[in-house]
Amino acid sequence: MGESGRSSIRVIATLVVLLYSQSLPAQETGKANPAFPQFKAHLVARLPGGYKVAAVDVDRDGKPDVIGLATTPSCLAWYKNPTWERYILTSGAREFIDLAPQDIDGDGRIDLAIADEFGMSRTNAGGLVHWLQCPEDPTQEWPMHAIGTEPTSHRLRWADIDGDGHKELVVAPIMGRNAKAPLWDVGVKLAFYRIPAPPTAEPWKPIIIDDRLTVLHGLSIVDWDRDGRGDILTASFEGVYLHRSQGQGDTISWTRTRLGSGEQTDPAKRGASEIALGRLRNRPRGFLAAIEPWHGDKVAVYTPRATADGLWQRTVIDATFNEGHALLCADLDGDREDEIIAGYRGQGASLYLYDCRDSLGKKWERIALDEGDMAASGLDSADVNGDGRLDIIAVGTATANIKWYENLGSGQTK
């Protein structure tokens, strides 16, 4: 072969290498940062059908306990830190789907809002929202009170909607009333409830925030404008939206802004599924992390450089998920920047951390937290053992478990 032929082969080979390297997932960037913390997994409990988890000091002893929720079979219990002894919260409800801790009656004890009687395709019935009142002895069954009803009520969050120092309960159904598969093309009634006086008054009054989104799966509360108000991020078939309130009392109104489109390839499985806001030192607005599309295979990051259509810039940092369902942003290494914690519940059941490796939120390194034994459906973070480091709590559906992942700090071994 002549020199010109060998030169052509070298050029083609170089182009192939360049093209291949550009197609690699953003997380495959090399070895983990040696300063990044190591983690050690601990089993809290076995929980068949585990779906949601929350870390909260139930018994007021200064240590965060764990509340676990399972869908099928139905179970709602709290586990005492550090022995993880289990106490059933209620036997008076079933088909649980979400929970939201808050001192509802002002007695200093943490109560619990719950969504129950859930059926995703049961769009014309069910969808109960209750609150459980923490008794003086929280190991006893908690009294249950009604809040409201909206079919497929699916996500609950507490937020100070009007900045008056009192939190309201935000409730998001996943499907609109009478919506049908595969497009589910009926708007969802995203609403909030003010706590009445007394809070045992039944039912509470719902106030509509938005009724135009479909398959609203993700819900996150943020203070977007740093004005003391709770703003709302949603992930739906239509993508990622920010909802902000204006006014007070009965004059409160809402504006919404579309920040990201999600993935819009398949009409029956599109948009975004989970949404979280994270911090970056060099980005005043930080970044958005999302799982896309609905129950999707991708972890995406949005950064606040508007594209031609006004949306934030989207970067897919992982496309290997199978039914992505768990997402959280938290500062695990104390550097004043948030990492992404994300996992999936389908075959392969894994949970990962993503550490930002540039100042723009574009390059992320994936670090395995649990591969094969955490079909992650829900996440929370807290300093579980009181060592000053933020730990991770996760619940797995198919793996039927609740684990907490101890943050050992850097330079430690598992």
Buried (B, 14 or more C-beta within 10 A) or exposed (E): EEEEEEEEEEEEEEEEEEEEEEEEBBBEBEEBEEEBBBBEBBEBBEBBBBBBBBBBBBBEEEBBBBBBBBBEEBBBBBBBBBEBEBBEBBEEBBBBBBBBBBEBBEEEBBBBBBBBBBBBEBBEEBBBBBBBBBEEEBEEBBBBBBBBBBBBBBBBBBBBBBEEEEBBBBBBBBBBBEBEEEEBEBBBBBBBBBBEEEBEEEEBEBBEBBEEBBBBBBBBBBBBEEEEBBBBBBBBBBBBBBBBBEEEEEEBEBEBEBBBBBBEEEEEBBBBBBBBBBBBEEBEBBBBBBBBBBBBBBBBBBBBEEEEEEBBBBBBBBBBBBBBBBBBBBBBBEEEBBBBBBBBBBEEBBBBBBBBBEEBBBBBBBBEBBEEBBBBBBBBBBBBBEEEBBBBBBBBBBBBBBBBBBBBBEEEEE
